[in-house]
Amino acid sequence: MELKDLYQGRKESFQEKAEELKAKYVRFSFIRLAIFILVIFLFIYILSKSVPAAFGFLAIFLVAFTKFVFWHKDIQRQQHHNEHLSKINNDEFEVIHHRYQMFDDGNEFLDPAHPNSIDLDLFGPYSFFQYINRTSTSIGKQKLANYLTKVASKQDIFSRQESIAELKDKLDWRQDLQAHGISATDDPAHITLLKKWLEEEPYIMHNKLLIAALFISPFFFVIGMFLAFFYSSVMIGIFTVVVPALILKQYVLRVNKTHMFTTHAEKILAHYGRLIGHIEEENFNSAQLKNLQSSFLKANTKASKNIQRLSYIISQLNVRYNAFAAIFQIIFLWDLQWVWRLEKWKVEQKSNLPKWFKALEEFEALNSLATLYFNNPSWIFPEIHDEKTLITKELGHPLIDRNERISNDFISPTSGHIKLVTGSNMAGKSTFLRTVGLNIVLATSGSIVCAKEMKIPLLKVHTSMRTVDALHESTSSFYAELKRLKTIIEAVESEENIYFLLDEILKGTNSKDRHTGSKALIQQMINSKGGGIIATHDLELGAMQDKADGAIENLCMEVEVDDNKLIFDYKLKKGVSQSFNATLLMRNMGIRV
């Protein structure tokens, strides 16, 4: 079955199930109302016969009705879950047709200082991140961004490849994970505050007198109010209220600080708990997935239960926003009761919470890459080797529609060798550079690559392709490019396994300066044992191959002209470009040449 048919069928199936559950929920809503009304009349009737029997009947009813309400709400939860699954499959159907703008684009991760993320379209609208992102948490999104922006170790790459291969075939499980998180939002700033709270010292649990006061407080209030009423004493009543108020006042600033750190985490933690609970129930085979899952199961109780417990405690502390909170504060020392429970939770689970977050974010990032693999089953895992050579067959750009993508074979030493690519306008030189760069990023993140075969050492890609004016620094695009090139040169001279991609270098100056400067840069890169690709319109640079002793190879991408029409094949060929199309393009645009 083709993927588009699979996703379309699943979308319709889940939507049909959601509609059935919705109808069932509505039917039982009327039944629930009818039962409630009937019980009121029965209670009144039994009450007229026997008071004990009436209240016995009421107690039994409340227990049974509570279970019925939870069962009824579960129907609605299942309805929403199936609606989410239907949407997920509809989204994947759109992705197969190369429409993926509904996903978060990771625009916040755009970093002009990064060696390659801007030039390779890693983040932002219609970026590769947007194409693969299936995370629902901010920490998962950050982890996926880290996968794309940092070169992983060999061991991490192998572990991720194994995990992605296993998750690829767990379609139902993967989509359930997405569905559990589809409607939730979280803010990294709130996660940061929660982590700060973990480092705060407790101020209640080591104060035995205060803990005793927490136990005594309700009895103190009841006895005090009874005495005030019995003796008609206003002073006793005031005393009963003032004592707990003074205790609360003594700790109000500390409680406010604790509340500030934790208040926004209530819904976030409930959301995380659902996701972790789903992970806890699955059986995994790969070492990495089993190890990540084990971090949720090491405590006396499952991580999902512990996290949901923390969410509940915070929700009770948030009751201080309630209009009747003052009553709870006076009777129970409400704030202090729940801060004490927060502190006890922290003592028990402080070291575990960061581990749970780390495991969850890894699962979400791996889930995204597994979806990429499922949607592109012809892509392959690269072989990471120690030879300083990049070898590829049918290498294509991952973001070009599979029906329009043109692939090329490409082999290149990655040290002391430069591929000089010439070609006319629109021939595909820049796209080819991005094809190589993006696939290297994928290979070194642990992902599949858009190729039939790929063997690669661990490479760090540096690019200079889209330098622009920096007005806030009073910097021209030419000077910005020079700064970028300086960074690349320093990386080549000080680090190993740097692979650079340069597109039309020194384009901000005159042709003579550009040629002289480009020639000098190429020679310096070779002398520094640099490896990479340089795309250029300067055909005269092709003459450098003859004197480079194999350190430079000329490649080109040509265009044919047929009856005043340009024909592009986007195929990489050996040699220096012999085709020109600028004047024809200008004529086609209405410019008299």
Residue pairs with C-beta under 8 A, 6 or more apart in sequence:
1 9
3 92
3 96
3 374
3 375
4 93
4 96
4 97
7 89
7 90
7 92
7 93
7 96
8 89
8 93
10 85
10 86
10 89
11 86
11 89
11 90
11 93
12 86
14 82
14 83
14 85
14 86
14 89
15 82
15 83
15 86
17 82
18 79
18 80
18 82
18 83
18 86
21 75
21 76
21 78
21 79
21 82
22 79
24 75
25 72
25 75
25 76
25 79
28 72
28 75
29 72
32 68
32 69
32 72
35 65
35 68
36 65
39 61
39 65
42 57
43 54
43 57
43 58
43 61
46 53
46 54
46 57
47 54
80 183
81 176
81 179
81 180
84 178
84 179
84 182
84 183
85 175
85 176
85 179
87 182
88 175
88 178
88 179
88 182
89 175
91 100
91 102
91 103
92 371
92 375
94 100
94 102
95 131
95 375
96 375
98 401
100 126
100 130
100 131
101 125
101 126
101 130
103 130
103 131
103 133
103 134
104 130
104 133
104 135
104 141
105 123
105 124
105 125
105 126
105 127
105 129
105 130
105 133
106 122
106 123
106 124
106 127
106 129
106 130
106 133
106 141
106 144
106 145
107 123
107 124
107 125
109 117
109 122
109 123
109 129
109 145
109 149
110 117
110 118
110 123
110 124
111 117
111 118
111 149
112 118
114 149
115 460
115 461
115 462
115 463
115 487
115 488
115 491
116 122
116 437
116 441
116 461
116 462
116 463
116 501
117 123
117 148
117 149
118 463
118 466
119 434
119 437
119 463
119 464
119 465
119 466
119 501
119 503
120 128
120 434
120 437
120 438
120 441
120 461
120 463
121 127
121 128
121 399
121 434
121 438
122 128
122 129
122 148
122 149
122 438
122 441
123 129
123 130
123 145
124 130
126 399
128 148
128 398
128 399
128 438
129 144
129 145
129 148
131 372
131 398
131 399
132 144
132 368
132 369
132 371
132 372
133 141
133 144
133 368
134 174
134 178
134 364
134 367
134 368
134 371
135 141
135 143
135 144
135 364
135 365
135 367
135 368
136 178
136 180
136 181
136 182
136 184
136 271
136 275
136 364
137 181
137 184
137 186
137 271
137 272
137 275
137 360
137 361
137 364
138 186
138 187
138 188
138 191
139 186
139 188
139 191
139 357
139 360
139 361
139 364
140 360
140 361
140 363
140 364
140 365
140 368
141 364
142 188
142 361
143 361
143 362
143 364
143 365
144 364
144 365
144 368
146 365
147 160
147 365
147 369
147 445
147 446
147 447
148 441
148 445
150 445
151 444
151 445
151 458
151 459
151 460
152 160
152 444
152 445
152 446
153 458
154 384
154 458
156 446
157 384
157 443
157 444
157 445
157 446
158 384
158 446
159 286
159 287
159 288
159 446
160 288
160 366
160 369
160 445
160 446
160 447
161 381
161 446
162 286
162 287
162 288
163 286
163 288
163 289
163 366
163 370
164 366
164 369
164 370
164 373
164 446
164 447
164 448
165 286
165 373
165 381
166 284
166 285
166 286
166 289
166 370
167 173
167 174
167 289
167 366
167 367
167 370
168 370
168 373
168 374
169 374
170 282
170 370
171 374
173 278
173 282
174 367
174 370
174 371
174 374
176 278
177 275
177 278
177 279
177 363
177 364
177 367
178 367
180 274
180 275
180 278
181 271
181 274
181 275
184 267
184 268
184 271
186 267
186 268
186 271
187 264
187 268
190 264
190 265
190 268
191 265
191 268
191 357
193 260
193 261
193 262
193 264
193 265
194 261
194 262
194 265
194 268
194 353
195 354
196 261
197 258
197 261
197 262
197 346
198 346
198 350
198 353
198 354
200 257
200 258
200 261
202 343
202 346
202 347
203 251
203 254
203 343
204 210
204 211
204 251
204 336
204 339
204 340
204 343
205 211
205 340
205 343
205 344
205 347
210 247
210 336
211 340
213 247
213 333
214 332
214 333
214 336
214 337
214 340
217 244
217 331
217 332
217 333
218 331
218 332
220 240
220 243
220 244
221 240
221 244
221 330
221 331
224 236
224 237
224 239
224 240
225 237
225 240
227 233
227 236
228 234
228 236
228 237
228 240
241 330
244 329
244 330
244 331
244 333
245 329
245 330
247 333
247 336
248 255
248 329
248 333
248 335
248 336
251 335
251 336
251 339
252 335
254 339
255 335
255 336
255 339
258 317
258 339
258 342
259 317
259 318
259 320
259 335
262 314
262 317
262 342
263 314
263 317
263 318
265 310
265 311
265 314
266 311
266 314
266 315
266 318
267 311
269 307
269 308
269 310
269 311
269 314
270 308
270 311
272 307
272 356
272 357
272 360
273 304
273 305
273 307
273 308
273 311
274 304
275 360
275 363
275 364
276 296
276 302
276 303
276 304
276 307
276 356
276 360
277 302
277 304
279 292
279 293
279 296
279 359
279 360
279 363
280 293
280 296
280 297
280 302
280 303
280 304
282 293
284 290
284 293
288 362
288 366
289 363
289 366
292 359
292 362
292 363
293 359
295 303
295 352
295 355
295 356
295 358
295 359
296 302
296 303
296 304
296 356
296 359
297 303
298 352
299 306
299 349
299 352
303 352
303 356
306 345
306 349
306 352
307 353
307 356
309 345
310 342
310 345
310 349
310 353
313 338
313 341
313 342
313 345
314 342
316 334
316 338
316 341
317 335
317 338
317 339
317 342
319 325
319 328
319 334
320 329
320 334
320 335
322 328
325 334
328 334
329 335
369 445
369 446
369 447
369 448
372 379
372 447
372 448
373 379
373 447
373 448
376 398
376 402
376 448
376 450
378 452
379 448
379 449
379 450
379 451
380 448
380 449
380 451
380 452
380 453
380 454
381 448
381 449
382 442
382 443
382 449
382 451
382 454
382 455
382 456
383 454
383 455
383 456
384 443
384 456
384 457
384 458
385 455
385 456
385 457
386 457
387 455
387 457
388 413
388 414
388 415
388 457
388 497
388 531
389 411
389 412
389 413
389 414
389 455
389 457
390 410
390 411
390 412
390 413
390 414
390 436
390 440
390 455
390 456
390 457
390 459
390 499
391 411
391 453
391 454
391 455
391 456
392 409
392 410
392 411
392 439
392 451
392 453
392 454
392 455
393 409
393 451
393 452
393 453
393 454
394 407
394 408
394 409
394 451
394 452
394 453
395 407
395 408
395 409
395 410
395 435
395 436
395 439
395 449
395 450
395 451
395 454
396 405
396 406
396 407
396 408
396 435
396 450
396 451
397 405
397 431
397 434
397 435
397 438
397 450
398 438
398 439
398 442
398 449
398 450
399 438
400 406
400 431
405 450
406 428
406 569
406 570
406 571
407 450
407 451
407 452
408 432
408 435
408 570
408 571
408 572
409 572
410 436
410 572
412 419
412 531
412 533
413 531
414 457
414 459
414 497
414 499
414 531
415 529
415 530
415 531
416 526
416 529
416 530
416 531
416 551
417 526
417 531
417 550
417 551
417 552
417 553
418 522
418 525
418 526
418 530
418 531
418 532
418 533
418 534
418 551
418 552
418 553
419 532
419 533
419 534
419 552
419 553
419 555
420 522
420 534
420 536
420 541
420 542
420 544
420 545
420 552
420 553
420 554
420 555
421 429
421 432
421 433
421 533
421 534
421 535
421 536
421 555
421 556
421 557
421 572
422 429
422 535
422 536
422 537
422 538
422 539
422 541
422 542
422 554
422 555
422 556
422 576
422 577
423 429
423 535
423 537
423 556
423 557
423 558
423 559
423 577
423 579
424 537
424 558
424 559
424 577
424 579
424 580
424 581
424 582
425 537
425 581
425 582
425 585
426 559
426 566
426 568
426 581
426 585
427 557
427 558
427 559
427 568
427 570
427 577
427 579
427 581
428 557
428 568
428 570
429 503
429 535
429 557
430 465
430 503
430 535
431 570
432 533
432 535
432 557
432 570
432 572
433 463
433 465
433 501
433 503
433 533
433 535
434 465
434 501
435 450
436 501
436 533
437 461
437 463
437 501
439 449
439 450
439 451
439 454
440 456
440 459
440 461
440 499
441 461
442 448
442 449
442 450
443 449
443 454
443 456
444 456
444 458
444 459
444 460
457 497
458 497
459 497
459 498
459 499
460 491
460 495
460 497
460 498
460 499
461 499
461 500
461 501
462 487
462 488
462 491
462 492
462 498
462 499
462 500
462 501
462 532
463 500
463 501
463 502
463 503
464 481
464 484
464 485
464 488
464 500
464 501
464 502
464 503
464 505
465 501
465 502
465 503
467 477
467 480
467 481
467 484
468 477
468 480
469 475
469 476
469 477
469 480
470 480
475 483
476 508
477 508
478 506
478 507
478 508
478 509
481 505
481 506
481 507
481 508
485 502
485 505
485 521
488 498
488 500
488 502
489 521
489 524
489 525
489 528
491 498
492 498
492 500
492 525
492 528
492 529
492 530
493 528
498 530
498 531
498 532
499 531
499 532
500 525
500 530
500 531
500 532
500 533
501 532
501 533
502 532
502 533
502 534
502 535
503 534
503 535
504 535
504 536
504 537
505 514
505 517
505 518
505 521
505 534
505 536
506 513
506 514
506 517
506 518
506 521
507 514
509 517
511 538
514 538
515 538
515 540
515 541
518 534
518 536
518 538
518 541
519 541
519 544
522 534
522 541
522 544
522 552
523 544
525 532
526 548
526 551
526 552
539 576
539 577
542 554
542 575
542 576
544 552
545 552
545 553
545 554
553 574
554 574
554 575
554 576
555 572
555 573
555 574
555 575
556 572
556 573
556 574
556 575
556 576
556 577
556 578
557 570
557 571
557 572
557 573
557 577
558 569
558 573
558 577
558 578
558 579
559 566
559 567
559 568
559 579
559 581
560 566
560 567
560 569
560 579
561 567
561 579
561 581
561 584
564 584
566 581
566 584
566 585
583 593
586 593
587 593
